[in-house]
Amino acid sequence: MHIRPATAADAAEIQAIYAHHVLHGTGTFEEVAPSVEEIAARLRGVTARNCPWLVRTDATGVLGYAYYTPLRDRSAYRFCVENSVYVRADVQRSGTGRALMVELIASAEAAGLRQMIAVIGDAGNAGSIGLHASLGFRHTGVWHACGVKFGRWLDVVHMQRPLGAADADVPA
């Protein structure tokens, strides 16, 4: 297995992974799966902001992906990012999400970032909450009943992980 930056050639496999989560899961609040072209545009948008979009691959193709983007566009947020991680349905709980997140966190720290935020759809999403907790993210809040999907209200869980020196000083 190999982790590398995603390329435009990965867009179809990334779209298939995400489409499964959109159509069958509550980890994302999107209800209509985006097209391959939309995923390719999102990939270009993330990398155009100098943010990594990583994929983990093996002989069967893309196993999962992870990326981060700025938390908000206002300059005061410039040291804080939000992560996303999705794993192909047939390889969930295989260590793919963890491996991707370890690389993503290392990339964020190397970039001098100080905080990573996880915004997790569905308070019952034990897999994602557990993954983030195992990597040092702590629970920082819940937005109660803020989304409706599959005919039910869903909460959003917020988790946060300090990076590098975190808040020990104020970067220049």
C-alpha positions as CSV (number, residue, x, y, z in Angstrom):
1,M,0.0,0.0,0.0
2,H,1.2,3.4,-0.9
3,I,0.1,7.0,0.1
4,R,0.7,9.7,-2.5
5,P,-0.8,13.0,-3.6
6,A,-4.1,12.5,-5.6
7,T,-4.1,13.4,-9.3
8,A,-6.8,14.1,-11.8
9,A,-6.5,10.4,-12.8
10,D,-7.9,9.4,-9.4
11,A,-11.1,11.5,-9.7
12,A,-13.3,8.6,-10.8
13,E,-12.2,6.3,-8.0
14,I,-12.5,9.1,-5.4
15,Q,-16.0,9.9,-6.7
16,A,-17.0,6.2,-6.3
17,I,-15.8,6.2,-2.7
18,Y,-17.5,9.4,-1.9
19,A,-20.7,8.5,-3.8
20,H,-21.1,5.4,-1.6
21,H,-20.8,7.6,1.5
22,V,-23.3,10.2,0.2
23,L,-25.8,7.6,-0.8
24,H,-25.5,5.2,2.1
25,G,-24.0,7.0,5.0
26,T,-24.4,10.0,7.3
27,G,-20.8,11.0,7.6
28,T,-21.5,13.6,4.9
29,F,-24.7,15.7,4.7
30,E,-24.6,15.8,0.9
31,E,-27.6,13.9,-0.5
32,V,-26.8,13.8,-4.2
33,A,-23.5,12.3,-5.2
34,P,-21.3,14.7,-7.1
35,S,-20.1,13.8,-10.6
36,V,-16.6,12.8,-11.4
37,E,-16.2,16.3,-13.0
38,E,-17.3,17.9,-9.7
39,I,-14.8,15.8,-7.7
40,A,-12.0,16.7,-10.2
41,A,-12.9,20.4,-9.7
42,R,-12.9,20.0,-5.9
43,L,-9.5,18.3,-6.1
44,R,-8.2,21.2,-8.2
45,G,-9.6,23.7,-5.7
46,V,-8.0,22.0,-2.7
47,T,-4.6,21.7,-4.3
48,A,-4.8,25.3,-5.7
49,R,-4.9,26.4,-2.1
50,N,-1.6,24.6,-1.5
51,C,-3.4,22.0,0.6
52,P,-2.7,18.3,0.3
53,W,-5.2,15.7,-1.1
54,L,-3.8,12.3,-0.4
55,V,-4.8,8.8,-1.6
56,R,-3.9,5.4,-0.3
57,T,-3.6,2.9,-3.1
58,D,-2.8,-0.8,-3.6
59,A,-3.1,-3.1,-6.6
60,T,-6.9,-2.8,-6.5
61,G,-6.8,1.0,-6.8
62,V,-7.7,3.9,-4.5
63,L,-8.5,2.6,-1.0
64,G,-9.3,6.0,0.5
65,Y,-8.5,9.6,0.5
66,A,-7.9,12.5,2.9
67,Y,-7.4,16.2,2.6
68,Y,-7.5,19.4,4.5
69,T,-8.6,22.9,3.7
70,P,-8.5,26.2,5.5
71,L,-11.2,26.3,8.3
72,R,-12.4,29.7,7.1
73,D,-11.2,32.3,4.6
74,R,-10.6,35.1,7.1
75,S,-6.9,35.6,7.8
76,A,-7.2,35.1,11.5
77,Y,-7.9,31.4,10.8
78,R,-4.7,31.0,8.7
79,F,-3.2,28.4,11.1
80,C,-6.3,26.3,11.4
81,V,-7.6,23.6,8.9
82,E,-10.5,21.2,8.6
83,N,-9.8,17.7,7.5
84,S,-11.9,15.2,5.5
85,V,-11.2,11.4,5.3
86,Y,-13.2,8.7,3.4
87,V,-12.4,5.1,2.9
88,R,-13.7,2.6,0.3
89,A,-16.5,0.5,1.8
90,D,-14.8,-2.8,1.3
91,V,-11.7,-1.8,3.2
92,Q,-13.1,0.1,6.1
93,R,-11.4,-0.6,9.5
94,S,-8.3,-1.8,7.6
95,G,-6.1,1.0,8.8
96,T,-6.5,3.1,5.7
97,G,-8.1,6.0,7.4
98,R,-5.5,6.0,10.1
99,A,-2.6,5.8,7.7
100,L,-4.0,8.7,5.6
101,M,-4.7,10.8,8.7
102,V,-1.2,10.3,10.1
103,E,0.3,11.5,6.8
104,L,-2.2,14.4,6.7
105,I,-1.4,15.5,10.2
106,A,2.4,15.3,9.5
107,S,1.8,17.5,6.4
108,A,-0.1,20.1,8.3
109,E,2.6,20.2,11.0
110,A,5.3,20.6,8.4
111,A,3.3,23.5,6.9
112,G,3.4,25.3,10.3
113,L,-0.3,24.8,11.0
114,R,-1.5,24.8,14.6
115,Q,-4.9,23.3,14.8
116,M,-6.9,20.7,12.8
117,I,-10.7,20.5,13.1
118,A,-12.8,17.5,12.3
119,V,-16.5,18.2,11.5
120,I,-18.1,14.8,11.7
121,G,-21.6,14.1,10.4
122,D,-23.8,12.1,12.7
123,A,-23.0,11.8,16.4
124,G,-23.5,8.0,15.9
125,N,-20.5,7.9,13.5
126,A,-18.4,5.8,15.9
127,G,-15.8,4.9,13.2
128,S,-14.9,8.5,12.4
129,I,-15.2,9.7,16.0
130,G,-13.0,6.8,17.2
131,L,-10.4,7.3,14.5
132,H,-10.1,11.0,15.3
133,A,-10.0,10.3,19.1
134,S,-7.2,7.7,18.6
135,L,-5.1,10.4,16.8
136,G,-5.3,12.9,19.6
137,F,-8.5,14.8,18.5
138,R,-10.7,15.9,21.4
139,H,-14.4,16.5,21.4
140,T,-15.1,20.2,21.4
141,G,-18.8,20.4,20.7
142,V,-22.0,19.2,19.0
143,W,-24.4,21.0,16.7
144,H,-27.7,19.2,17.6
145,A,-30.2,18.3,15.0
146,C,-28.8,20.6,12.3
147,G,-29.1,18.2,9.4
148,V,-31.8,15.9,8.0
149,K,-30.8,12.9,6.0
150,F,-32.6,9.6,5.4
151,G,-35.7,10.9,7.1
152,R,-34.0,11.7,10.5
153,W,-32.3,14.6,12.3
154,L,-28.5,14.3,12.6
155,D,-26.1,16.0,14.9
156,V,-22.6,17.2,13.9
157,V,-19.7,16.4,16.1
158,H,-16.7,18.8,16.3
159,M,-13.3,17.5,17.3
160,Q,-10.0,19.3,17.4
161,R,-6.3,18.4,17.4
162,P,-3.4,20.6,18.3
163,L,-0.6,20.6,15.7
164,G,3.1,21.3,16.3
165,A,3.5,24.1,18.9
166,A,-0.3,24.6,18.9
167,D,-1.0,27.7,21.0
168,A,2.3,27.8,22.9
169,D,3.2,30.9,21.0
170,V,1.8,33.2,18.3
171,P,3.4,32.6,14.9
172,A,4.6,35.6,13.0
